[in-house]
Every structure is written in C-alpha cells, then in structure tokens.
Amino acid sequence: MQSVYDHIKEMENIHGLSKHEQFVQGFLNAVDNKAILKGDMLPSVNNLISELGFARETIAKAYKELVSRGIVESKNRIGFFLAKDNTRNQVRIALVIFAFDSFQEVFYKTFRDRLGKQTHIDIFFHHNNIDIFESIIDRVRGKYGMYVVAPIPHKKSVSILNTIPTEKLLMIDRYIPFNSRVSYVTQEFFQSSYAAFAQLAPAIKRFKKMFYYHRPNADTPEEILLAFQKFVKDFKIKHSILPEYIPGSIEAGYVYFTINNAELWMMLKDAKQKKLKLGKDVGFLSHNDEIVKEIIFDGITTYSTSFENMAEKAASFIVDRKIIQETIPTILIRRGSL
C-alpha cells in the first residue's frame, strides 16, 4: 500500500500546483485510498521535511488547513492524528462546461443545491474551443477532488481527459468513448433527434418547407444534423440547411428549426412583427427546453433531455462515489408552435 509520502510525491508531476496544494491534495488522496485511517498518528513536521524536502512553513500551513477542515486533529505535545477518514464533505469540484446558457444554468443550480453549501464548486467555460479546454484541464488538474466535465467531440479530447484519474472524472451532457470505466451522465443526439422529427412529420408536412439553421463551427452536435438529413430523406420533406438566420426573413408557410436561442428569439420577434400565428401560419421547433419556451407565444415545441435529472444523478455520483453510466432520455414536448 502506498504511504502518505507517496501520495504527496505523486502530485509533484502535476503542472501548476504549489507545494502547499501538492501536500493537501496528496494527503486527501492518501485518506481516500485508505493509506491512513481514522485515529492514525500522522508523520511529524520534521519527518515530512526530511522525506519530502518541503519547507517547514509549507507543511505547517498545510496541516493548519487540514485541521481547519476537521480532517486532522492536533494534540498538544503529542502530534497530529487523522480525525476523519471521509473527505467527501470536503471535496472541491471543478465543473467544466460549454457556456452558461439557460439550460446549463439549470444544471448548475440543481447540482449545487443537491450537494449543499459544504461543497466547493468552481465553474469553468471552454466555449467549445479545444485549446481553451486543454488549458482549463491543465490548470485544474490535481487541484480538485472531483472533475465534472462536458467534453468537446474532438480528436484531442481523449488524451486530455486521460490525464484525470478515472475515479475522479464524470462526463456530463456529451459522451465521448475513451475509457470503459469512466462514469458519465449524458444525453444522446442522433436517435432522439430523429425520433422527435419523425413524431412531428405530420405537422411539418402541412407546411411548404422546413428550414434548419446549423452553425458548423458552433457547439451544435453534429449528430443532430445527421439525424435531420436522414429524416428529410426518409419522409421526403422539402428543406434547406442554412448556417444562420437572416433577420426579417421569416415567411408564412414554413417550419423553422434552430438550436441557438438568440436566433430563436429573433425569429419570434420577426413573426410577431409580421403578425404570423405560430402553429398555423408558421411553425417553430427548438432544442433544449426551458420555462420561457413553455410560456411565450402559447408555447414553443421542443425536444429536450432533463437537465435537472442529469444534475441530480451527477450529484449522486459525487456523494456516493459509485460508477454511473447513464444516458438521460430525450422527450418531445408538443406545444402550440408546431
């Protein structure tokens, strides 16, 4: 079994960690891996200086932090002892997601509320940029007890994520295959999108044509585009796939589908200005449900996974530390717009 010294030394190769951070995170890893048990007497400051080569001030500061967290107990003139062998309530979480869109805000709020105030969560945004994603992972690696990550479907993502210990990593939102033991709570895009389109086919066929706005360089899942292409071919739907909506171009007799909320709001504004009745004169379909889409214009038809459910399961993984591999269902929600 590895000693507490070994766990601390392992942190030396983690880029960007201070000596203090190496000590604290290595110590917590030793506790989690049962290298030390509740009630055990811990190495003295002098022994740690001799074994690790750290400054006395660094070790004293690290022990002081662990005492303040309630993990270590200091007994006068005797030494330090492990007071708690459960560090779960002390966990610091790095949450790495695309951006703070409304549905990801729902995830964050539910996740935070489920874990409670005792859990420290730092949130980082990679904006679907692989360089930013790599930089974030490089910066946070080794500094947190758990990593909850919405990965980018990119050839470099596997090597980047492989630098995080499997037992400390949870993939959310999007799934990328790279390790059979990694935990994930994600959604699926191809089959769920096709199923939603197929259910809406009778309503879509009442209109002359369907427009889908797909931004190739945005974070829109490519699987949705592939599902749409298969759907229009199988159901013989007249369609156009365009990179972006041109303001003012809404016309009666067409169905409009976009994943971008800013684009949707612009379309709805144009429809209102032209006095077009949703569901009758013009049709709208949106991805990712939220409360505003339930309320405005007598409701916007959406198909969406439950981000509350995803967050609940992600929080349970943090608390229970049991492997989870689950795909959250996607549901079509029919409203007045289509």
C-alpha positions in Angstrom: 0.0 0.0 0.0 1.2 3.5 -0.8 2.2 5.7 2.1 1.1 9.3 2.7 4.5 10.3 1.4 4.0 8.5 -1.9 0.6 10.2 -2.5 2.1 13.6 -1.9 5.1 12.9 -4.1 2.7 11.9 -6.9 1.4 15.5 -7.0 4.9 16.8 -7.9 4.3 16.0 -11.6 1.0 17.9 -11.8 1.7 21.1 -13.6 0.8 24.4 -11.8 0.4 23.0 -8.2 2.1 24.9 -5.4 3.9 22.8 -2.7 1.0 23.6 -0.4 -1.5 22.3 -2.9 0.6 19.2 -3.6 0.6 18.4 0.1 -3.1 19.0 0.8 -4.3 17.1 -2.3 -1.8 14.3 -1.9 -2.9 13.9 1.7 -6.6 13.8 0.8 -5.8 11.2 -1.8 -4.0 9.1 0.9 -7.1 9.3 3.0 -9.4 8.3 0.2 -7.1 5.4 -0.7 -7.0 4.2 2.9 -3.2 4.7 3.2 -4.1 6.3 6.6 -7.0 5.5 8.8 -9.0 7.4 11.3 -7.1 7.6 14.6 -3.7 7.0 13.0 -0.8 9.2 14.1 0.5 11.3 11.2 4.1 12.0 10.2 5.7 14.8 12.2 6.7 18.0 10.6 10.3 17.1 10.9 9.8 13.7 9.2 7.9 15.3 6.4 10.6 17.9 5.8 13.2 15.1 5.7 11.1 12.9 3.4 9.6 15.5 1.0 12.1 18.3 1.2 9.3 20.9 1.7 9.8 24.0 3.8 8.7 23.9 7.4 6.3 26.8 6.8 4.7 24.9 3.8 4.0 21.8 5.9 2.8 23.8 8.9 0.4 25.8 6.7 -0.9 22.6 5.1 -1.5 20.8 8.4 -3.3 24.0 9.7 -5.6 23.9 6.7 -6.4 20.2 7.2 -7.1 20.9 10.9 -9.4 23.7 9.9 -11.3 21.3 7.7 -11.7 18.9 10.5 -9.8 16.2 8.8 -6.7 16.4 11.1 -6.6 16.8 14.8 -3.7 18.4 16.6 -2.9 17.0 20.1 -0.7 19.2 22.2 2.8 17.8 22.6 1.8 14.5 21.0 1.4 15.2 17.3 -1.2 15.1 14.5 -3.9 12.5 14.1 -6.4 11.6 11.4 -9.7 12.8 12.8 -11.9 11.9 9.8 -11.4 9.3 7.1 -14.3 10.6 5.0 -13.3 13.5 2.9 -16.4 13.6 0.7 -17.9 16.6 2.5 -14.6 18.4 1.9 -14.5 17.8 -1.8 -13.7 20.6 -4.2 -15.2 20.2 -7.6 -14.1 21.6 -11.0 -17.2 21.9 -13.2 -16.1 22.4 -16.8 -18.9 23.2 -19.3 -19.6 24.8 -22.7 -21.0 28.1 -21.5 -23.6 29.5 -19.1 -26.6 29.0 -21.3 -30.0 28.8 -19.7 -30.3 25.1 -19.6 -26.7 24.7 -18.3 -27.7 27.2 -15.6 -30.5 24.8 -14.6 -27.9 22.0 -14.4 -25.6 24.1 -12.2 -28.3 25.3 -9.8 -29.7 21.8 -9.3 -26.2 20.3 -8.9 -25.2 23.0 -6.4 -28.4 22.7 -4.4 -28.2 18.9 -4.3 -24.6 18.9 -2.9 -25.2 21.7 -0.4 -23.1 24.6 0.9 -20.3 22.4 2.3 -19.2 21.5 -1.3 -16.9 24.0 -3.1 -17.6 24.2 -6.8 -15.5 26.2 -9.3 -17.0 26.6 -12.8 -15.0 26.9 -16.0 -16.2 27.6 -19.6 -14.5 26.2 -22.6 -16.8 27.6 -25.3 -16.3 24.5 -27.5 -12.7 25.6 -28.1 -10.2 22.7 -27.8 -7.3 25.0 -26.9 -9.3 26.6 -24.1 -10.5 23.2 -23.0 -6.9 21.8 -22.8 -5.8 24.9 -21.0 -8.5 24.6 -18.3 -7.8 20.9 -17.7 -4.1 21.6 -17.5 -4.8 24.4 -15.0 -7.2 22.5 -12.7 -5.6 19.0 -12.8 -4.6 17.8 -9.4 -6.2 20.8 -7.6 -9.6 19.3 -7.1 -11.2 16.2 -5.6 -13.6 15.6 -8.5 -13.9 16.8 -12.1 -17.3 17.1 -13.8 -16.7 17.8 -17.4 -18.8 18.4 -20.6 -16.2 17.2 -23.2 -15.7 18.5 -26.7 -16.1 16.0 -29.5 -12.5 16.4 -30.8 -9.6 14.1 -31.5 -7.5 15.6 -28.7 -10.2 15.3 -26.0 -9.3 11.6 -25.2 -5.7 12.4 -24.4 -6.7 15.4 -22.4 -9.2 13.6 -20.3 -6.9 10.6 -19.8 -4.8 12.9 -17.6 -7.6 12.9 -14.9 -7.9 9.9 -12.7 -10.9 7.8 -13.8 -12.4 7.6 -10.4 -12.5 11.4 -10.1 -14.0 12.1 -13.5 -17.6 12.4 -14.5 -18.6 13.2 -18.1 -21.8 15.2 -18.4 -24.0 16.3 -21.3 -22.0 14.8 -24.2 -20.4 11.4 -24.3 -17.2 10.6 -26.0 -15.9 7.0 -25.8 -12.4 6.6 -24.4 -12.4 4.5 -21.2 -14.8 1.8 -20.4 -14.5 2.5 -16.6 -15.3 6.3 -16.8 -18.5 7.5 -15.3 -21.0 9.6 -17.4 -24.4 11.1 -17.2 -25.1 12.3 -20.8 -27.7 12.8 -23.4 -27.9 11.2 -26.9 -28.5 13.2 -30.0 -28.9 11.2 -33.2 -31.7 8.7 -32.4 -33.5 11.1 -30.1 -33.5 13.9 -32.7 -34.7 11.5 -35.5 -37.5 10.2 -33.2 -38.6 13.8 -32.5 -38.6 14.8 -36.1 -40.5 11.6 -37.1 -43.2 12.3 -34.5 -43.6 15.8 -35.9 -43.6 14.7 -39.5 -47.5 15.0 -40.0 -47.4 18.6 -38.6 -44.3 19.5 -40.6 -45.9 18.3 -43.9 -48.7 20.8 -43.5 -46.1 23.4 -44.4 -44.3 24.0 -47.7 -40.7 23.6 -46.4 -38.6 23.2 -43.3 -35.5 25.3 -42.6 -32.8 24.1 -40.2 -30.1 26.6 -39.1 -26.9 24.7 -38.3 -23.7 26.5 -37.4 -20.8 24.3 -38.4 -18.3 25.9 -36.1 -20.6 26.3 -33.1 -21.1 23.7 -30.4 -24.2 22.2 -32.1 -23.9 18.4 -32.0 -23.1 17.0 -35.5 -25.5 14.1 -34.7 -28.5 16.4 -34.9 -27.5 17.5 -38.4 -27.1 13.8 -39.5 -30.5 12.9 -37.9 -32.2 15.8 -39.7 -30.6 14.8 -43.1 -31.9 11.2 -42.6 -35.3 12.4 -41.6 -35.9 14.7 -44.6 -34.8 11.9 -46.9 -36.9 9.2 -45.3 -40.0 11.4 -45.0 -39.5 13.3 -48.3 -39.5 16.7 -46.6 -38.6 19.8 -48.6 -35.9 21.6 -46.7 -32.9 23.9 -46.6 -30.0 23.8 -44.2 -28.6 27.2 -43.6 -25.7 28.5 -41.5 -27.6 31.3 -39.8 -30.9 33.1 -39.7 -31.1 36.4 -41.6 -33.2 38.9 -39.6 -36.5 39.7 -41.2 -36.6 36.6 -43.4 -39.4 34.8 -41.7 -42.3 33.9 -44.1 -45.6 32.3 -43.8 -45.9 28.6 -44.8 -42.6 27.4 -43.4 -41.2 25.5 -40.4 -38.1 26.8 -38.7 -35.8 24.8 -36.5 -32.8 26.2 -34.6 -30.8 25.2 -31.6 -29.5 28.7 -30.9 -31.7 30.6 -28.5 -30.7 34.1 -29.7 -31.6 33.1 -33.2 -35.0 31.7 -32.0 -35.8 35.0 -30.1 -35.0 36.9 -33.3 -37.3 34.7 -35.4 -40.2 35.0 -32.9 -39.8 38.8 -32.9 -39.9 38.8 -36.7 -43.0 36.6 -36.6 -44.7 38.9 -34.2 -43.9 42.0 -36.3 -45.4 40.3 -39.4 -48.4 39.1 -37.4 -47.9 35.5 -38.2 -49.7 33.0 -36.0 -47.5 30.2 -34.6 -48.6 26.7 -35.5 -50.9 28.0 -38.3 -49.0 30.5 -40.5 -45.5 29.4 -39.4 -44.0 26.5 -37.4 -41.2 26.6 -34.8 -39.2 23.8 -33.3 -36.4 24.3 -30.7 -33.9 22.1 -28.9 -33.4 22.2 -25.1 -36.5 23.1 -23.1 -36.8 25.9 -20.5 -39.6 27.6 -18.8 -39.7 30.7 -21.1 -40.4 28.4 -24.1 -43.4 27.0 -22.2 -44.8 30.4 -21.7 -44.2 32.6 -24.7 -46.5 32.6 -27.8 -48.7 29.9 -26.2 -45.6 27.6 -26.1 -42.7 26.6 -28.3 -42.5 22.9 -29.2 -39.2 21.5 -28.0 -37.4 18.2 -27.6 -35.1 18.1 -24.7 -33.4 16.0 -22.0 -33.9 16.8 -18.4 -31.0 18.8 -17.1 -32.5 18.6 -13.6 -32.3 14.8 -13.8 -28.8 15.0 -15.2 -27.7 17.2 -12.3 -29.4 15.0 -9.7 -27.5 12.0 -10.9 -24.2 13.9 -11.2 -24.6 15.0 -7.6 -25.3 11.4 -6.5 -22.1 10.3 -8.1 -20.2 12.9 -6.2 -21.8 11.8 -2.9 -21.8 8.0 -3.4 -18.5 7.7 -5.4 -20.1 4.7 -7.3 -19.6 4.4 -11.0 -22.5 5.5 -13.1 -23.0 5.2 -16.8 -26.4 6.5 -17.8 -28.0 8.3 -20.8 -30.8 10.6 -19.8 -33.9 10.2 -22.1 -34.9 13.0 -24.5 -38.5 13.9 -24.6 -40.6 15.7 -27.3 -42.8 18.4 -25.8 -45.6 19.4 -28.1 -46.9 23.0 -27.8 -48.6 25.5 -30.0 -45.8 26.4 -32.3 -45.8 23.1 -34.2 
